Amino acid sequence: MTQFILAIIISVAVLVFLIVKMNVHPVISLFIGGVLAGSILGMPLVDTVGTIASGFGSTLGSIGMTIIFGSIIACSIRDSGAAKSMVNFFIKLFRGKNLELSTGMAAYIMSIPVFGDVTMVLISPLCAIIGKRQHKPMGLMASMTILPLNLTHSMVPPTPGILAVSVLLGADLGLVILWGIICSLIAYLLTWVLMKGWAAKDFYPPKPEYVEGIEEVSSSDYHDLLIKEEGLPSVLAAMSPILLPVILIALASFADMTMAEGSTARVILDTIGNRNIAMFLGVVCGWLLAATHKEKALASFNRTTGKKETNLFQMMFNGWVGEALEVALIPLIVTGFGGGFATIIKGAEAAGQLGDVVAATGFPGMLVPFVIGAAMECAVGSRTTAGMTAAGLCLPMLGSLGISPVACAVMIGAGTMIVSHVNDSGWWVSMSMFNMDAPRTFKYNTLVGGVAGLIAGVAGCIFIVAGLM
């Protein structure tokens, strides 16, 4: 056991040192950390590298297609005008009040299948426009738009990081989606209630290029606040590429729990609710969205990419796919190497005894994944890397911790909301996209996210104690 604990401490310390101090890419850092852990555990070098490769391959096999399809969905949302339709929907829903929730809820939904950094790029111009039109404090608009996309990025599959955590832990994906949504939504709304007054004191300017030509609206009629643009899709069509996969995956989990094995309905739901099939159906919805808004989609694609594409087929089946592969490449490879590192840890003979050691200390088992997730996020920055490492450490302990794989996944996700700072790429993206300096980014990303992470963790504990999760 001493050797195993030393392997964890030393390999994780080296991993953190390489990423944070030496600025080594997570891919190389995870590989070196895995080789070091295997060596300390007494594994031959060839076996260690083979185990890492096996974990890399199995992880990509589990989530690779899902990440790629999610990136294609992001292209469809951008070019079809779907993001603007979602924001308009929430402006109408809230009758022009609390407009930070209009962009916030749109970001919350978009970030479920789409990588968080990509969602920031999609939603930040709309956040700036809405803030300028109603003279809303950008401190409030930025904080309550960044927070929800980080929450679903951290806690709700099929976002890559929490999806990989769920797969590694063997958690029911539909239930992780359900409880991830419940806990993250509670965290978002309570954080909004607690911190909106504080954030509303900061009237710093939005990014100038986002609001050029945008005038303030003095009218109290919410119709005057809507984003006026010809040919926007209906909100149902706009949300379909995002919500359809989530609904299908959840229905498959429901079928597995309530229907007889082999029944026709269960077979059908299990088929279309397979995460890869469900995500591809989301892609099909995105293609249909573009096909019914051809001119808008082509114009947006050309404006964004600088190309002069005139063929809708080529845009959807070539342009979008090429962009998606570029966006998905780094998350894919980092997640794969995270799976390789986790495979080394979980495969050690002493791994199963670690939970007994933790249990003997009297520390609440339900908090272990939360604390490990928070510590790794603080250390390495990437929520994907942090979550995968935490899952690798927690998997052998599950029996001793006394919590389900679903609960473990949700608590890890909540933990990775804690202490996002300068070693997190999303931190820098939020600074740039929302026109913030470093002190503001610490306030509106790090602090607000930390409060929400704590609330999500408390909510998760309550549900675990109640025997619901």
C-alpha positions in Angstrom: 0.0 0.0 0.0 2.9 2.4 0.8 4.3 1.8 -2.6 0.9 2.5 -4.2 0.4 5.8 -2.3 3.9 6.9 -3.1 3.2 6.2 -6.8 0.1 8.3 -6.7 1.7 11.2 -4.8 4.9 11.3 -6.9 3.2 10.8 -10.3 0.5 13.4 -9.6 3.1 15.9 -8.2 5.2 15.4 -11.3 2.1 15.8 -13.5 1.3 19.1 -11.8 4.9 20.3 -11.9 5.2 19.7 -15.6 1.9 21.3 -16.5 2.0 24.3 -14.2 5.6 25.1 -13.7 7.3 23.8 -16.9 4.3 24.6 -19.2 4.5 21.1 -20.7 1.5 20.1 -22.7 -0.9 17.8 -20.8 -0.4 15.0 -23.4 3.3 14.6 -22.6 2.7 15.3 -18.9 0.1 12.6 -18.6 2.3 10.1 -20.5 5.3 10.9 -18.2 3.2 10.7 -15.1 1.8 7.3 -16.2 5.2 5.9 -17.0 6.5 7.2 -13.6 3.6 5.7 -11.7 4.0 2.3 -13.5 7.7 2.3 -12.7 7.2 3.0 -9.0 4.6 0.2 -8.9 7.2 -2.2 -10.3 5.8 -2.6 -13.8 8.2 -3.3 -16.6 8.5 -0.3 -19.0 7.1 -2.1 -21.9 4.1 -3.3 -19.9 3.6 0.3 -18.5 3.5 1.9 -22.0 1.3 -0.9 -23.2 -1.2 -0.3 -20.4 -1.2 3.4 -21.1 -1.8 2.7 -24.8 -4.6 0.3 -23.9 -6.2 2.9 -21.7 -5.7 5.6 -24.4 -7.4 3.4 -27.0 -10.3 2.3 -24.9 -11.0 5.8 -23.8 -11.1 7.1 -27.3 -13.2 4.2 -28.4 -15.7 5.1 -25.8 -16.0 8.9 -26.3 -14.1 9.8 -29.5 -17.1 9.8 -31.8 -19.2 11.7 -29.2 -16.7 14.5 -29.0 -16.4 14.8 -32.8 -20.2 14.8 -33.3 -20.5 17.5 -30.5 -18.1 19.7 -32.4 -20.1 19.4 -35.6 -23.2 20.3 -33.6 -21.4 23.5 -32.4 -20.8 24.5 -36.1 -24.5 24.0 -36.8 -25.5 26.1 -33.8 -23.2 28.9 -34.9 -24.1 29.1 -38.6 -27.9 28.5 -38.4 -28.5 31.3 -35.9 -29.7 28.8 -33.3 -27.8 30.6 -30.4 -29.7 33.8 -31.1 -33.0 32.0 -31.2 -32.3 30.5 -27.8 -31.4 33.9 -26.3 -34.6 35.4 -27.8 -36.6 32.6 -26.3 -35.3 33.3 -22.8 -35.8 37.1 -23.2 -39.4 36.3 -24.0 -39.7 33.8 -21.1 -38.4 36.3 -18.6 -40.3 39.2 -20.1 -37.1 41.2 -20.5 -36.3 40.9 -16.8 -33.0 39.5 -15.4 -31.5 39.4 -18.9 -28.3 37.8 -17.6 -30.4 34.6 -17.3 -31.3 34.8 -21.0 -27.7 34.4 -22.2 -27.0 32.2 -19.1 -29.6 29.6 -19.8 -28.8 29.6 -23.5 -25.1 29.0 -22.6 -26.2 26.3 -20.1 -28.0 24.4 -22.8 -25.4 24.9 -25.5 -22.5 23.6 -23.3 -24.2 20.2 -22.7 -22.8 18.6 -25.9 -20.4 21.4 -26.9 -17.0 22.0 -25.4 -17.1 24.9 -22.9 -14.5 27.1 -24.6 -16.5 26.8 -27.9 -19.7 27.8 -26.1 -17.9 31.0 -24.8 -17.0 32.0 -28.3 -20.6 31.4 -29.5 -22.4 33.2 -26.6 -20.1 36.1 -25.7 -21.1 38.4 -28.6 -24.8 37.9 -27.7 -24.0 38.6 -24.0 -22.3 41.9 -25.0 -25.2 42.9 -27.3 -27.9 42.2 -24.7 -25.9 44.0 -22.0 -25.4 47.1 -24.2 -29.0 47.2 -25.3 -30.4 47.3 -21.8 -27.4 49.0 -20.2 -26.8 46.0 -18.0 -23.7 45.7 -15.8 -21.2 43.6 -17.7 -20.0 42.2 -14.4 -23.4 40.6 -14.0 -23.8 39.6 -17.6 -20.4 38.0 -17.9 -20.4 36.2 -14.5 -23.9 34.7 -15.0 -23.1 33.6 -18.6 -19.7 32.1 -17.9 -21.0 30.2 -14.8 -23.7 28.0 -16.4 -21.6 27.0 -19.4 -18.9 25.9 -16.9 -21.4 24.0 -14.8 -22.7 21.9 -17.7 -19.2 21.5 -19.1 -18.2 20.1 -15.8 -21.2 18.1 -14.7 -23.5 17.1 -17.6 -22.6 14.5 -20.3 -22.1 14.3 -23.2 -19.6 17.1 -22.6 -16.2 15.3 -23.1 -14.7 15.5 -19.6 -17.7 14.3 -17.5 -18.6 11.8 -20.3 -15.1 10.2 -20.0 -15.4 10.2 -16.2 -18.8 8.5 -16.4 -17.6 5.9 -18.8 -14.5 5.2 -16.7 -16.5 4.7 -13.6 -19.1 2.6 -15.3 -21.9 5.0 -14.3 -25.3 5.0 -16.0 -25.0 7.9 -18.5 -28.7 8.8 -18.4 -28.6 9.1 -14.6 -25.4 11.2 -14.6 -27.2 13.5 -17.1 -30.3 13.7 -14.8 -28.4 14.3 -11.6 -25.8 16.5 -13.3 -28.6 18.8 -14.6 -30.4 18.9 -11.2 -27.3 19.7 -9.2 -25.9 22.1 -11.7 -29.2 24.0 -12.1 -29.6 24.3 -8.3 -26.0 25.6 -8.1 -26.6 28.1 -10.9 -29.8 29.6 -9.6 -28.7 29.8 -6.0 -25.4 31.4 -7.0 -27.3 33.9 -9.1 -29.5 34.8 -6.1 -26.5 35.1 -3.8 -24.2 37.0 -6.1 -26.2 39.0 -8.6 -26.3 42.1 -6.4 -22.5 42.0 -6.0 -21.8 41.4 -9.7 -24.3 44.1 -10.7 -22.0 46.9 -9.3 -19.5 46.6 -12.1 -20.4 48.5 -15.2 -17.3 47.8 -17.2 -17.6 48.1 -21.0 -18.3 45.1 -23.3 -15.9 44.1 -26.0 -16.1 47.0 -28.5 -16.2 45.0 -31.7 -19.2 43.1 -30.4 -21.4 46.1 -29.8 -20.4 48.4 -32.7 -23.5 50.1 -33.9 -25.6 48.7 -31.1 -27.8 51.3 -29.3 -29.2 51.2 -25.9 -33.0 50.7 -25.6 -35.0 52.8 -23.1 -38.3 51.0 -23.7 -39.6 48.6 -21.1 -41.2 46.4 -23.8 -39.2 43.2 -24.0 -39.9 43.0 -27.7 -37.5 45.9 -28.2 -34.7 43.8 -26.6 -35.0 40.9 -28.9 -32.1 40.2 -31.4 -33.6 41.3 -34.7 -32.4 39.2 -37.6 -34.2 37.7 -40.5 -34.6 34.0 -40.9 -33.8 32.8 -37.3 -35.0 29.3 -36.7 -37.7 28.5 -34.2 -36.5 27.8 -30.7 -37.6 24.1 -30.9 -35.6 23.7 -34.1 -32.7 25.7 -32.6 -32.5 23.4 -29.5 -33.1 20.1 -31.3 -29.4 19.3 -32.1 -28.6 19.7 -28.4 -31.6 18.4 -26.7 -32.4 15.4 -28.9 -29.2 13.4 -27.9 -29.7 14.2 -24.2 -33.3 13.1 -24.3 -32.5 9.9 -26.2 -29.7 8.9 -23.9 -31.9 9.6 -20.8 -34.8 7.5 -22.4 -32.4 4.6 -22.9 -31.5 4.6 -19.2 -35.1 4.8 -18.3 -35.9 1.8 -20.5 -33.1 -0.2 -18.9 -34.5 0.5 -15.5 -38.2 -0.1 -16.2 -38.7 -2.3 -19.2 -38.2 -6.1 -19.7 -35.0 -7.1 -21.3 -35.5 -7.9 -25.0 -38.8 -6.1 -25.3 -39.2 -4.2 -28.6 -39.5 -0.8 -27.0 -36.4 -1.3 -24.9 -34.4 -2.5 -27.9 -35.4 0.5 -29.9 -34.7 3.0 -27.1 -31.3 1.3 -26.3 -30.4 1.6 -30.0 -31.3 5.3 -30.6 -30.2 6.1 -27.0 -26.7 4.8 -27.6 -24.5 7.8 -27.0 -22.8 7.7 -30.4 -26.1 7.1 -32.3 -27.9 9.8 -30.3 -25.1 12.4 -30.9 -25.1 11.6 -34.6 -28.9 12.2 -34.7 -28.1 15.5 -33.1 -25.7 16.2 -36.0 -28.5 15.2 -38.5 -30.8 17.8 -36.8 -28.0 20.4 -37.3 -27.8 19.5 -40.9 -31.5 19.9 -41.3 -31.4 23.2 -39.5 -28.8 24.5 -42.0 -30.7 23.0 -45.0 -33.9 25.0 -44.0 -31.8 28.2 -43.4 -29.4 27.8 -46.3 -28.5 31.5 -47.0 -28.0 32.3 -43.4 -25.9 29.3 -42.8 -23.6 29.8 -45.8 -23.2 33.5 -45.0 -22.3 32.8 -41.4 -19.9 30.0 -42.4 -18.1 32.3 -44.9 -18.0 35.2 -42.5 -16.5 33.1 -39.7 -14.0 31.1 -41.8 -13.1 33.6 -44.5 -14.1 31.2 -47.2 -16.4 31.7 -50.2 -18.4 28.5 -50.1 -21.6 28.5 -52.1 -22.4 24.8 -51.9 -24.5 23.9 -48.8 -23.6 20.2 -49.1 -19.9 21.0 -49.1 -20.3 23.3 -46.1 -22.1 20.7 -44.0 -20.3 17.6 -45.0 -16.8 19.0 -45.5 -16.4 22.4 -44.0 -18.1 21.7 -40.7 -16.5 18.3 -40.3 -13.0 19.8 -41.0 -13.6 22.5 -38.4 -15.0 20.0 -35.9 -11.9 17.8 -36.2 -9.6 20.7 -35.6 -11.7 21.8 -32.5 -12.0 18.2 -31.2 -8.4 17.1 -31.7 -6.9 18.5 -28.4 -9.8 17.4 -26.2 -9.7 13.9 -27.9 -6.0 13.4 -27.4 -5.8 14.8 -23.8 -8.8 12.8 -22.8 -7.2 9.6 -24.3 -4.0 10.2 -22.4 -6.0 10.9 -19.2 -7.6 7.5 -19.7 -4.1 5.9 -20.1 -2.9 7.5 -16.9 -6.0 6.5 -15.0 -5.6 2.9 -16.3 -2.2 2.6 -14.6 -3.6 3.8 -11.3 -6.8 1.7 -11.3 -4.9 -1.5 -12.4 -2.5 -1.6 -9.4 -3.1 -4.5 -7.1 -3.2 -2.2 -4.0 -5.7 0.2 -5.6 -8.7 -1.7 -4.2 -7.3 -1.3 -0.6 -7.0 2.5 -0.8 -10.7 2.9 -0.1 -10.3 1.0 3.1 -7.5 3.3 4.2 -9.7 6.4 3.5 -12.7 4.8 5.3 -10.5 4.1 8.3 -9.8 7.8 8.7 -13.5 8.5 9.2 -13.6 11.1 6.3 -17.0 11.0 4.6 -16.8 8.8 1.6 -19.2 11.0 -0.5 -16.7 13.9 -0.2 -13.7 12.0 -1.4 -14.4 12.4 -5.2 -15.4 16.0 -4.7 -12.2 16.9 -2.9 -10.0 14.9 -5.3 -11.8 16.6 -8.3 -11.2 20.1 -6.7 -7.6 19.4 -5.9 -6.8 18.1 -9.4 -8.6 21.0 -11.1 -6.7 23.5 -9.0 -3.5 21.6 -9.8 -3.7 20.9 -13.5 -6.4 23.4 -14.8 -8.0 21.2 -17.4 -11.4 19.9 -16.1 -11.0 16.9 -18.5 -7.6 16.0 -17.1 -8.7 16.7 -13.5 -11.8 14.6 -13.8 -10.1 11.7 -15.5 -7.4 11.6 -12.9 -9.9 11.9 -10.1 -12.0 9.1 -11.6 -8.9 6.8 -11.9 -8.2 7.4 -8.2 -11.8 6.9 -7.1 -12.7 3.9 -9.1 -10.8 1.3 -7.0 -12.3 3.0 -3.8 -16.0 2.9 -4.8 -16.9 -0.1 -2.7 -15.3 1.4 0.4 -16.7 4.9 -0.2 -20.2 3.7 -0.1 -21.5 5.7 -3.0 -22.7 4.7 -6.5 -20.7 5.3 -9.7 -23.3 8.0 -10.6 -22.9 9.8 -7.4 -19.1 9.6 -7.7 -19.2 11.1 -11.3 -21.5 14.0 -10.2 -19.3 14.8 -7.2 -16.2 14.8 -9.3 -17.8 17.1 -11.7 -18.9 19.5 -8.9 -15.3 19.4 -7.5 -13.8 20.4 -10.8 -15.8 23.7 -10.6 -13.6 24.7 -7.7 -10.6 27.0 -8.2 -10.4 27.4 -11.9 -7.5 29.9 -12.4 -4.6 30.8 -14.7 -3.6 27.2 -15.6 -7.1 26.7 -17.1 -7.4 27.5 -20.8 -11.1 28.4 -20.3 -10.1 31.0 -17.8 -8.1 32.9 -20.4 -10.8 32.4 -23.0 -13.4 33.9 -20.7 -11.0 36.9 -20.0 -10.7 37.6 -23.8 -14.3 36.9 -24.9 -15.9 38.9 -22.1 -13.4 41.8 -22.2 -12.2 41.3 -18.6 -8.8 41.9 -17.0 -7.2 39.4 -14.6 -8.8 40.7 -11.4 -12.2 40.6 -13.0 -11.6 37.1 -14.3 -10.7 35.9 -10.8 -13.9 37.5 -9.5 -16.4 36.5 -12.2 -14.9 33.1 -13.2 -12.9 31.7 -10.3 -14.9 33.1 -7.3 -18.4 32.7 -8.8 -17.5 29.2 -10.1 -16.1 28.2 -6.8 -19.3 29.2 -5.0 -21.4 27.3 -7.5 -19.1 24.2 -7.2 -19.6 24.2 -3.4 -23.4 24.5 -3.8 -23.4 21.7 -6.3 -21.3 19.5 -4.0 -23.7 20.2 -1.0 -26.7 19.4 -3.2 -25.0 16.2 -4.3 -24.4 15.2 -0.7 -28.0 15.9 0.3 -29.2 13.6 -2.6 -26.7 10.9 -1.6 -27.7 11.0 2.1 -31.4 10.8 1.0 -30.6 7.7 -1.0 -31.7 9.2 -4.3 -28.4 9.3 -6.1 
